[in-house]
Amino acid sequence: MGGVVGGTGALHLPWTEHNFRADPEAAQIVLASGAPTAIVPLDVTTQVRIRPVGVARLAAADTPFHVAVANQVRQYPPYRDRGWTYLHDPLAVATVIRPELFRWESLHAVVEAGGTHTAGKLLVKLPSESTPATAEVALGVNVAPAEAFIIGRLAQPGSSAEQPLTSPAS
C-alpha cells in the first residue's frame, strides 16, 4: 500500500502518500529490484470504507476481539467525525486473497526520492522497450464486494485474528 497514481479523478488526494513519503529511497529500491511487486495506491484505498453497519457487524460477533476492534474503530477520530473511515491496509491485504476484486495494470513505476513537493511521489507510465514494467498497479477496485469481503472476514467468529499468539517454546 503506497503512492498516489493521480489523474483527474484523484485531484483531491495529496501529491504523495505517507508510506512512500516516509522512505522514498526504500520504495525506489524495491521497485528497481526486479522482484515481483504489486502496488495498491491511495487512489484505490480511499474508495473502500467501513461504516456504522460494518462496525455493528463486528460488534455483533460478540467476542472480546470483535468488540475491541469495533470499539477502536468507533473511537478513531476520522470515524467519529464523519461516520466512516478508510480500510487502507485491510484492502492491501485483500489483494493477496482476492486479486480479482481489483483492476491491475503492468506499469513502469518509479518513486521520486527528492524534491520539495515530490519526495515519495509515485510516477507510473505504460511500459516500453526502454522502460519495462516494474510493478502491477491496482488502478481500480470493485468497491461493494471488497467492503463486504473485508468486513465479512473481520466479523467471522473463530477467525485466526482472535486466537492468542503462543511462542514455539511454550
N, C-alpha and C positions, 0 to 999 in steps of 0.2 A: 504494500500500500504506500504509494508515494507519487509525488509530482502532480502537476496540473497540465493537461494537454491544451486546454484553452479552446478558443473558437468563439463564434458569435453566440452560441448557447451558454457560454460559461463566463461572460464578462463580469458577472457578479462575484466570481471567485478571485482569490489573491493570485498574484503572478507566480508565487512559489508556495509550495506546500511544506508544512512543518518538518516531516521526516527527511526530505531531501535537503531542505534549507539547513537543518541541524548538522548534516555532514555530507556536503555535496561531493567532496572528494571520494568518499566511500561509495556513494551511489554511482559515480562515474567509473570507478574501478570495477564494480560489479557489472555494469553494462559493457565495459570493454573487455571483460574476462573471457568471453566466449561461452560461458556457462549458460544453459537454458534459463531464461529469465522471463517472468511474467510481471507486468505492472498493472496495478489497479489504481488509477489516478483519482484525485479528488472530484473530478468531473462526474465520475461514476458513483463513488461512495456517498456523495451528497444527494443521491436520488433515493436512497433506501433509509427508512426511518423506523423507529419504534414509537408507537403512540399509546395512549391510555389503554386501549383494548389489548395490546400486546403485553403491557405491564400487568394488567389484570389477569391475563392468561398465565403469566409466570407465577404470580402470587397464588393463583388457584391450584397450582400443583401442590401447594401446602407442605413443602419440605423446608427445613431450615435453610438449605441452599437457595431454593427458589424464592422464598420470602426475602432473604437477604439481598438477592440480585434485584428483585422488584423494588425494594426499599432504596437501594443505591441509585437505581435509575430515577426514581421519584425525587430523590434529593439532589440530583445533578442539576446545577444552576440552569443550563440551557433548557433542560426538560421542564423545570419548574416555570421558567419564564415564558415558554411558547407552547408547552404541552406535547412536545415530541423532541427527539434527538436523533442524530445520525447513527448508523451502525457500521462505521468505517472498518474497524478491524474484524468484526464478525463477517462482514461481506468479503473481505480479502481472504479469510479462511474458507468461506463458502466456495470460492473459485476452485479450490483443490477438490472438493467433494462434488460440486455441481457445476462444472465449467460450461455446460450447455445453457446455463442461465445468462450467459454473457455473450456479447458480440466482440470477438477478438480480431485483431489485425496485426500481422507481422510488420513491424516498422523498424526503421533505423532510429534509435533513441540515444541521446546523449544528455548529460547534465552539466550545466554551466557551473564551473567551480568558483568563479569570481564575479565581481560586479556589484555596484551599489544596490541595484534593484533586482539583479538576476542571479545572485548566488543561490544555487539549488534549483534553478529553473530547468524543467524537463523540456527538451526540444525533440520533436519527432517529425519524421518525414517518410515518405514511401521509400523503400529500399531501391538501390540501383546497383549497377556493376561496381561502382567505386564506393558506395556506402551500403553494405549489406544489412539485412535485418539483424538487430541486436536484441530484440525483445518482442514478446507477444504482449500487446497492449489492449486492455479492456476499454472499448470505446462506447459500450452500452451495456445495459442490464435490463432484464425483464423484471421490473420493479415488484409487482404484486407477488409473483411466485418466489422471488428472492426474500422478500419480507416474511412471507408465510413459512418458507423453509427455515430461516434463522430463528424466528420465534418458536416454531414447532420443535426444533432441536433443543433450544434452551429450555422450553417448558416441559420437555419429556421427563416424566418421573423415572428415577433409576438411571439417569444419564451419568456417564462417567465423570462429568464435571462435579457431581456431588459426592463422589467416592473419596474417602480420605487417602492422602498420599502416605505411603509407607516406604521406608528405606529397605534395600535388599538385605541389609544385615539384621533386620528385626524379625 
